[in-house]
Amino acid sequence: PDMYPGNCWAFKGSQGYLVVRLSMKIYPTAFTVEHIPKTLSPTGNITSAPRNFSVYGLDDEYQEEGKLLGQYIYDQGGEPLQMFPVMV
């Protein structure tokens, strides 16, 4: 409903997935993840930030298994905005 810390879109539980459908085929070179810094968190921690995540490329939305583009770890002690290069 707004952009304040704690009112973000969250996954239910400790795992989830997101599918983004684009209008045309792309060849990504990197992915960026941003989370609020600890200093702006109402609780002073960011344990809800993503940790281990994988990115897959799909040819279409009906494809069951995609091509692994990389496996990454978001550093909760690092910068709020982190970039991850495509590994494959």
C-alpha positions in Angstrom: 0.0 0.0 0.0 3.0 2.4 0.5 6.8 2.5 0.3 7.4 2.4 4.1 9.7 -0.3 5.6 7.7 -3.4 6.5 5.0 -2.9 3.9 6.7 -4.6 1.0 5.7 -7.6 -1.1 6.8 -10.7 0.9 6.8 -14.4 0.3 4.8 -16.6 2.6 7.3 -18.8 4.6 11.0 -19.1 4.0 10.9 -20.0 0.2 9.2 -18.6 -2.8 9.5 -17.9 -6.5 8.8 -15.1 -8.9 8.2 -15.3 -12.6 8.7 -12.1 -14.8 7.3 -12.2 -18.3 9.0 -9.9 -20.7 7.7 -8.7 -24.1 10.7 -9.9 -25.9 13.7 -12.3 -25.5 16.7 -10.7 -23.7 20.1 -11.8 -22.7 20.7 -10.5 -19.2 24.2 -9.7 -18.0 23.4 -9.1 -14.3 20.6 -9.0 -11.8 20.1 -6.4 -9.0 18.5 -7.0 -5.6 17.7 -4.1 -3.2 16.5 -4.3 0.4 16.3 -1.5 3.0 19.4 -1.0 5.1 19.4 -2.0 8.8 19.4 1.7 9.8 15.9 2.1 8.2 14.4 -1.1 9.5 11.8 -0.6 12.2 13.3 -3.5 14.1 17.0 -2.7 13.4 17.5 -5.9 11.5 16.9 -7.2 8.0 16.4 -10.9 8.5 13.6 -10.8 5.9 16.1 -9.9 3.2 16.7 -12.6 0.6 19.7 -14.8 1.3 20.4 -17.6 -1.1 18.6 -17.3 -4.5 18.9 -18.7 -8.0 17.9 -17.2 -11.3 16.6 -19.2 -14.2 15.9 -18.2 -17.8 12.8 -19.6 -19.5 11.9 -19.5 -23.2 8.2 -19.2 -22.3 5.9 -19.3 -19.2 4.9 -22.9 -19.8 8.4 -24.3 -19.7 8.8 -26.4 -16.5 12.6 -26.2 -16.2 14.7 -23.2 -17.2 18.4 -22.7 -17.7 20.2 -21.8 -14.6 21.8 -18.3 -15.0 23.3 -18.2 -11.5 23.1 -18.9 -7.8 23.8 -16.0 -5.5 23.9 -14.9 -1.9 22.6 -11.5 -0.8 25.0 -10.0 1.8 22.9 -8.6 4.6 25.9 -6.8 6.0 26.7 -5.2 2.6 25.2 -2.4 0.6 21.4 -2.3 0.3 21.6 -2.4 -3.6 23.7 -5.4 -4.8 24.4 -6.5 -8.3 25.0 -10.1 -9.4 26.5 -11.0 -12.8 25.1 -13.8 -14.9 27.3 -16.8 -14.2 26.4 -18.9 -17.2 
